[in-house]
């Protein structure tokens, strides 16, 4: 809904603000199709995105943190990547590796770089603070 012209505000700035409000509401509504009942968290993540920052989502497993970020990427038509920070994480799990690919006719194979999840526009660094089991000393 367009706001009435406010005295002292440039009409072009007012128009840009109205367009931003409409775009924000559209993205919010698209995310709400996948994530129900967490409007405050959705607003927080969108705010972080629009101001160019990062978000730290904390909570017990199963709350839908990954689903929220995936829905955000889908709503904005951006590539999504997820890095799971487990004790066995290797650099290739983040940046990618080289792999052998075969041509469609099956006659030729080539060594090709297969990019990792870091080559996405939205990257979720998952399980950063997860408890790691340490061997007991006996």
C-alpha positions in Angstrom: 0.0 0.0 0.0 1.5 3.3 -1.0 1.9 6.0 1.6 0.5 9.4 1.0 3.0 12.0 0.0 4.6 13.4 3.1 5.5 17.1 3.1 9.2 17.7 2.9 10.0 14.2 1.5 11.1 13.9 -2.1 8.4 12.1 -4.0 11.0 9.9 -5.7 12.4 8.8 -2.3 8.8 8.2 -1.2 8.2 6.0 -4.3 11.4 4.0 -3.6 10.4 3.5 0.0 7.0 2.2 -1.1 8.6 -0.1 -3.6 10.9 -1.5 -0.9 8.0 -2.1 1.4 6.1 -4.0 -1.3 9.2 -6.1 -2.1 9.9 -6.8 1.6 6.3 -7.9 2.1 6.5 -10.2 -1.0 9.6 -11.9 0.2 8.2 -12.2 3.7 5.0 -13.8 2.3 7.0 -16.2 0.2 9.1 -17.4 3.2 5.9 -17.6 5.3 4.6 -20.3 2.9 7.4 -22.6 4.1 8.0 -21.3 7.7 4.8 -20.9 9.7 4.5 -18.9 12.9 8.0 -17.4 13.2 7.4 -13.9 11.9 9.8 -12.3 14.3 12.7 -14.6 13.3 11.8 -14.1 9.6 11.9 -10.3 10.1 15.3 -10.6 11.9 16.8 -12.6 9.1 15.5 -10.3 6.4 16.8 -7.3 8.3 20.3 -8.9 8.5 20.1 -9.6 4.8 19.1 -6.1 3.8 21.7 -4.3 5.9 24.4 -6.5 4.6 25.1 -8.4 7.8 25.2 -12.0 9.0 22.8 -13.7 11.3 23.4 -16.2 14.1 20.5 -18.5 14.5 20.6 -20.5 17.8 18.3 -23.2 19.0 17.8 -26.9 19.5 17.7 -29.2 16.5 14.4 -29.4 14.6 13.3 -25.7 14.9 13.7 -25.2 11.2 16.8 -23.0 11.0 18.0 -24.7 7.8 14.5 -24.6 6.3 14.3 -20.9 7.0 17.5 -20.1 5.2 16.7 -22.4 2.3 13.2 -20.8 2.0 14.9 -17.3 2.0 17.3 -18.4 -0.8 14.4 -19.9 -2.8 12.2 -16.7 -2.3 15.0 -14.6 -3.7 16.0 -17.1 -6.4 19.6 -17.3 -5.0 21.9 -20.3 -4.8 21.9 -22.0 -1.3 24.9 -23.8 0.2 25.3 -25.5 3.5 28.5 -26.4 5.3 28.2 -28.7 8.2 31.1 -28.1 10.7 31.8 -31.5 12.0 35.1 -32.7 13.4 36.0 -34.4 10.1 35.4 -31.3 8.0 38.0 -31.0 5.2 38.9 -28.0 3.0 37.4 -29.8 0.0 34.1 -30.0 1.8 34.0 -26.2 1.8 35.7 -25.1 -1.5 35.1 -28.1 -3.6 37.4 -30.6 -5.4 38.3 -31.9 -8.8 36.4 -34.8 -10.2 36.3 -36.9 -13.3 33.3 -36.2 -15.6 32.3 -38.1 -18.6 30.8 -36.7 -21.8 27.3 -37.5 -22.8 28.4 -40.0 -25.5 30.5 -41.8 -22.9 33.6 -41.6 -25.0 35.6 -38.8 -23.2 36.3 -38.1 -19.6 37.9 -34.9 -18.2 39.1 -33.6 -14.9 36.8 -30.8 -13.8 36.5 -28.5 -10.8 33.3 -29.3 -8.8 32.6 -26.2 -6.6 31.7 -26.6 -3.0 29.0 -24.9 -1.0 31.0 -21.7 -0.4 30.3 -20.8 -4.1 26.7 -19.9 -3.3 25.0 -16.5 -2.6 23.6 -17.7 0.7 25.8 -20.0 2.8 24.6 -21.6 6.0 27.4 -22.6 8.4 25.7 -25.3 10.4 26.5 -26.8 13.7 29.2 -24.3 14.6 28.7 -24.7 18.3 27.8 -28.4 18.4 29.2 -30.4 21.3 32.0 -32.6 20.2 32.7 -35.9 21.9 36.1 -36.2 23.4 37.6 -39.5 24.3 37.5 -40.1 28.0 40.8 -40.4 29.8 41.0 -43.5 31.9 
